[in-house]
């Protein structure tokens, strides 16, 4: 039930906030040529050139990645948290260190498994901007990435992903565990 609840909450939030993610990606991807002068201009231009659906370009791969990613984060985290104390008396005696370690490992494992989906999503988000118009769709994007370097091409940028996700998971899970403990103490 927890995995389903987490995945459902994550997917719902993702669908609602998706246009902002697309805008952030497109604005950040501008190199050399400024195609969008800001958020409002980007929304206007995307809607004019691609229709309202353009604000949701790449949503399918995002949903396919976010649900499993959240489920995997929690699953890995809880599994590590359950089993690591038996192998480390230091971690067993220090709950914060245990949360930190388990969160880092969960972020690393989840990113490794879901990064190819994220790569497809980001490429689909950028295509449609300026001269990069494409209607290749999900499988066309997969084929294009594979054509650039086989399976390894799906993992280009993974180290940067680790640098972003692992600290984020540490903060999220350590905060979650700390707040859970504080709230339980107040009851």
C-alpha positions in Angstrom: 0.0 0.0 0.0 2.8 2.4 0.8 4.5 1.9 -2.6 1.2 2.5 -4.4 0.4 5.6 -2.3 3.8 7.0 -2.9 3.7 6.3 -6.6 0.2 7.8 -6.9 1.1 10.9 -5.0 4.3 11.3 -7.0 2.6 10.9 -10.4 -0.2 13.2 -9.4 2.2 15.9 -8.4 4.3 15.3 -11.5 1.3 15.8 -13.9 0.3 19.0 -12.2 3.8 20.5 -12.1 5.0 19.1 -15.4 4.8 22.3 -17.5 7.1 24.0 -15.0 9.6 21.2 -15.4 9.4 21.4 -19.2 9.9 25.2 -19.0 12.9 24.8 -16.7 14.5 22.3 -19.0 14.0 24.3 -22.1 15.2 27.5 -20.6 18.3 25.8 -19.2 19.0 24.1 -22.6 19.3 27.4 -24.4 22.9 27.7 -25.5 24.2 30.2 -28.0 20.8 31.3 -29.2 18.1 32.7 -26.9 14.9 31.2 -28.0 12.8 32.2 -25.0 13.2 35.5 -23.1 11.7 34.1 -19.9 8.9 31.9 -18.5 5.9 33.9 -19.8 7.5 34.2 -23.3 8.3 30.5 -23.3 4.7 29.5 -22.4 3.4 31.9 -25.1 5.8 30.6 -27.7 5.3 26.9 -26.9 1.5 27.2 -27.0 1.7 29.2 -30.3 4.1 26.8 -32.0 3.1 23.4 -30.5 -0.3 24.0 -28.9 -1.2 23.4 -25.3 0.0 19.8 -25.7 3.5 21.2 -26.2 3.6 22.0 -22.5 3.3 18.3 -21.8 5.8 17.0 -24.3 7.6 14.1 -22.7 5.0 13.6 -19.9 4.6 9.9 -20.7 8.3 9.0 -20.0 8.1 11.2 -17.0 5.2 9.4 -15.5 6.8 6.1 -16.5 9.9 7.2 -14.5 8.4 9.0 -11.5 6.1 6.2 -10.3 8.7 3.5 -10.3 11.4 5.9 -9.1 9.4 6.8 -6.0 8.4 3.2 -5.3 12.1 2.2 -5.7 13.3 5.0 -3.4 11.1 3.9 -0.6 11.6 0.2 -1.2 15.4 0.4 -1.3 15.4 2.8 1.7 13.2 0.6 3.8 15.1 -2.6 2.8 18.5 -1.1 3.6 17.2 0.3 6.8 15.9 -3.0 7.9 19.0 -5.0 7.0 22.0 -2.8 7.5 21.9 -2.6 11.3 22.5 -6.3 11.5 25.8 -5.8 9.6 27.0 -2.6 11.3 26.8 -2.0 15.1 27.8 1.7 14.4 24.8 2.2 12.1 22.5 0.3 14.5 23.5 2.7 17.3 23.2 5.9 15.4 19.8 6.4 13.7 20.8 9.5 11.8 23.8 7.8 10.3 21.6 4.9 9.4 19.1 7.1 7.6 21.9 9.0 5.8 23.5 5.8 4.6 20.3 4.1 3.6 19.1 7.3 1.8 22.4 7.6 -0.1 22.3 4.0 -1.2 18.6 4.2 -2.2 19.3 7.3 -4.3 22.2 5.6 -6.0 20.4 2.4 -6.8 17.2 4.2 -8.0 19.1 6.6 -10.2 21.0 3.8 -11.8 17.9 2.0 -12.7 15.7 4.9 -13.8 18.2 7.2 -15.4 17.6 5.9 -19.0 13.9 6.9 -18.7 14.9 10.3 -17.4 17.3 10.8 -20.3 14.5 10.0 -22.8 12.2 12.4 -21.0 14.7 15.3 -21.1 15.4 14.9 -24.8 11.7 14.8 -25.6 11.2 18.0 -23.5 13.9 19.9 -25.4 12.8 18.7 -28.9 10.2 21.2 -30.1 12.3 24.2 -29.2 13.4 26.2 -32.2 15.1 24.2 -34.9 14.8 21.0 -32.8 11.3 20.2 -33.8 10.6 16.5 -33.8 7.6 14.2 -33.6 9.7 11.1 -33.1 7.8 10.1 -29.9 9.1 7.9 -27.2 10.4 5.0 -29.2 11.9 7.3 -31.9 13.8 9.1 -29.1 15.0 5.7 -27.7 16.3 4.7 -31.1 18.0 8.0 -31.6 19.8 7.8 -28.2 20.8 4.1 -28.9 22.1 5.1 -32.3 24.5 7.6 -30.6 26.3 5.1 -28.6 24.3 2.0 -27.7 23.3 1.2 -24.1 26.1 3.5 -22.8 24.4 6.5 -24.4 21.5 6.1 -22.0 23.8 6.7 -19.1 25.7 9.8 -20.3 25.3 12.3 -17.4 24.7 9.7 -14.7 27.4 11.0 -12.4 25.8 14.4 -12.5 22.5 12.7 -11.6 24.1 11.1 -8.6 25.4 14.4 -7.5 21.9 15.8 -7.6 19.8 12.9 -6.4 21.9 11.3 -3.6 22.1 14.5 -1.5 18.4 15.2 -2.2 17.5 11.8 -0.9 19.7 12.1 2.1 18.0 15.4 3.1 14.5 14.1 2.4 14.8 10.8 4.3 16.8 12.1 7.2 14.3 14.9 7.6 11.4 12.4 7.3 12.9 10.1 9.9 13.7 13.0 12.2 10.2 14.6 12.0 8.6 11.1 12.4 10.6 10.7 15.6 9.8 14.2 16.9 6.1 13.8 16.2 6.0 10.4 17.8 7.8 11.8 20.9 5.1 14.5 21.2 2.3 12.0 21.3 
